[in-house]
Amino acid sequence: MQIEVDGQTVATITPSGSTYESFTTDWFTVEPGSHTILFSATGTGTGATFIDQVSIEKVAVPDYAALQHGGFESPTITSQNGVAVTSGDGWSFKNNAGRIRNGSVFGASDAPEGTQAAYLQTLNGKQGEFSQSLIFPAGHYAIQFQSAKRSSFGDNSPLMSTWMISCSVHLYRQAVLMPSSPRTPFSSTSRENIKFGLWQLREPGTTQLSWMIS
């Protein structure tokens, strides 16, 4: 089934069994006044879905957007090669992305904060990315970070899409940057005005080499 608010899809759900389960839609923002919530059946063929205990949760607006573990220091990496690909502590890693510690097999420069950093890699056509969802109050924001490219793959200097702010429908802004040196951290900010809501920070890799972000 599909759930919409004023024509905007906020969830598409397929119950996995005959026992009732709890589901939550994506977050959405509305103006004061009357609005329409629509539940509709999807798919083809013959079937039925049952719905009960519908409610609406009002989101508390925080004073500021709180990013979790921006230094990638947790969880602690204990693997022998110094690489971890599992998600946790706010960040979700996908494809060729994860965390590294100083002295890992990637041969990266030591992390400028603590002893761990994140990496993005494109390998065999799969682009790594990591993301974190958080609530932004309305206002102007900048994302600041340090980045360095992997030095053990020669002098190639491909571009990297370093960050995006996106939600389920809109791609808000993308900055394309290229670290200038394998061993020199690269810092950048990009400013954008956004509306209150639940937004996702994504850092997708777009090249064959690897990048380290802290």
C-alpha positions in Angstrom: 0.0 0.0 0.0 1.0 3.6 -0.4 0.4 6.5 2.0 0.2 10.1 0.8 -0.2 13.5 2.4 -1.7 16.1 0.0 -0.5 14.0 -2.9 3.1 13.6 -1.6 4.1 10.0 -1.1 5.4 9.5 2.4 5.5 5.7 2.5 5.2 2.6 0.4 4.7 -0.5 2.6 4.3 -4.2 2.1 3.4 -6.1 5.3 5.5 -9.3 5.6 2.9 -11.5 7.2 -0.6 -12.0 8.6 0.4 -10.6 12.0 -0.1 -6.9 12.5 3.2 -4.9 12.5 4.1 -1.3 13.3 5.1 1.1 10.5 6.2 4.7 10.4 6.1 7.0 7.3 8.8 9.4 6.2 8.7 12.8 8.0 6.8 15.6 6.2 6.1 19.3 6.7 2.7 21.0 6.3 1.3 24.5 6.6 -1.5 25.2 9.1 -4.9 24.2 7.8 -6.7 21.2 6.3 -4.7 18.4 4.7 -5.6 15.0 3.2 -4.1 11.7 4.3 -4.6 9.0 1.7 -4.1 5.2 2.1 -4.3 3.4 -1.3 -3.7 -0.2 -2.5 -1.0 -0.9 -5.0 0.1 -3.7 -7.2 -1.8 -6.0 -9.5 -3.7 -9.3 -9.0 -5.9 -10.1 -6.0 -5.0 -9.4 -2.4 -5.9 -7.4 0.8 -4.1 -5.5 3.5 -5.6 -4.6 6.9 -4.9 -1.3 8.7 -5.6 -0.3 12.4 -4.4 2.1 15.1 -3.5 5.0 12.8 -2.0 8.0 14.6 0.1 11.2 13.8 3.2 12.1 15.7 4.2 15.8 15.9 8.0 16.4 15.5 9.7 18.5 18.1 11.9 21.1 16.4 15.4 21.0 17.9 17.4 24.2 18.5 20.1 23.0 16.1 20.9 20.0 13.9 22.9 17.5 15.9 25.2 15.4 13.7 26.3 12.2 15.4 30.0 11.0 15.4 31.3 13.4 12.7 34.8 12.1 13.5 33.9 8.5 12.9 35.6 7.4 16.1 32.9 5.0 17.2 32.6 2.1 17.0 36.3 1.4 17.5 37.8 -0.5 14.6 39.4 -3.8 15.8 40.0 -5.7 12.5 43.5 -6.6 11.6 43.4 -4.6 8.3 42.1 -1.5 10.0 38.9 -1.3 7.9 35.2 -1.6 9.0 32.2 -1.6 6.7 29.4 -2.0 9.1 26.9 0.8 9.9 26.4 2.2 13.3 26.4 5.2 15.6 24.4 7.4 13.3 26.1 6.6 10.0 24.8 4.1 7.4 27.5 2.8 4.9 26.6 1.4 1.5 28.6 -0.4 -1.2 32.3 0.6 -1.2 32.3 2.8 1.9 33.2 2.4 5.6 35.6 3.5 8.3 39.4 3.1 8.6 41.8 3.6 11.4 45.3 5.0 11.3 47.7 2.5 9.7 45.0 0.6 7.7 45.7 -1.2 4.5 44.5 1.9 2.6 47.7 3.7 3.5 45.8 6.9 4.3 47.3 9.9 6.1 46.6 9.9 9.9 43.1 11.2 10.7 43.2 14.9 11.6 40.7 14.2 14.5 41.3 11.1 16.6 42.5 7.9 15.0 39.6 7.0 12.6 38.1 8.4 9.4 35.6 7.4 6.8 36.4 6.3 3.2 34.6 6.4 -0.1 35.5 4.2 -3.0 34.2 3.3 -6.5 35.1 -0.2 -7.4 33.8 -2.4 -10.3 31.2 0.2 -11.1 29.8 0.4 -7.5 29.9 3.8 -5.9 30.4 3.9 -2.1 28.3 6.3 0.0 27.5 6.9 3.6 24.6 8.8 5.1 23.0 10.1 8.2 19.4 11.4 8.8 18.8 14.3 11.1 16.3 17.1 11.8 17.3 20.6 10.6 15.5 23.8 12.0 15.0 26.3 9.2 18.1 28.4 8.5 21.4 28.7 6.6 23.9 25.9 7.2 27.4 24.9 6.1 28.9 21.4 6.1 32.6 21.5 6.9 35.0 18.5 6.6 38.6 17.5 5.8 39.4 15.2 2.9 42.5 13.6 1.3 42.8 11.2 -1.6 44.5 7.8 -1.5 48.1 8.0 -2.5 48.9 4.4 -3.4 47.1 4.5 -6.7 49.3 7.0 -8.6 48.8 10.7 -9.5 45.3 10.5 -11.0 43.1 13.3 -9.6 39.5 12.4 -10.4 36.6 14.4 -9.1 34.6 13.4 -6.0 31.0 14.4 -5.2 31.7 15.2 -1.6 28.3 15.8 -0.1 24.6 16.2 -0.7 21.6 17.2 1.3 18.6 15.2 0.1 15.3 14.0 1.2 12.9 11.4 -0.2 11.9 13.6 -3.1 14.3 16.5 -3.6 18.0 16.7 -4.3 18.8 20.0 -2.7 22.5 20.8 -3.4 25.6 19.0 -4.5 29.2 20.2 -4.3 31.9 18.6 -6.5 35.4 19.0 -5.1 38.8 17.5 -5.8 41.4 17.2 -3.0 44.7 18.6 -4.4 47.1 16.3 -2.8 47.2 12.8 -1.4 48.8 14.0 1.8 47.3 17.4 2.3 43.9 17.6 4.0 41.3 19.5 2.0 38.7 21.5 3.9 35.5 23.0 2.4 32.1 24.3 3.3 29.1 24.9 1.0 26.2 27.0 2.2 22.6 26.4 1.5 19.3 27.6 3.0 16.9 24.7 3.8 13.5 24.4 5.3 12.8 22.6 8.6 12.5 18.8 8.2 14.3 15.5 8.2 17.2 15.6 5.8 19.8 13.1 4.9 23.5 13.8 4.5 25.1 11.7 1.8 28.6 11.4 0.6 28.7 9.3 -2.6 32.0 8.2 -4.3 32.1 8.8 -8.1 35.6 7.7 -9.1 37.8 4.6 -9.2 40.0 5.9 -6.4 39.4 6.2 -2.7 38.9 9.2 -0.5 39.2 9.7 3.2 36.8 12.1 5.0 37.0 13.2 8.6 
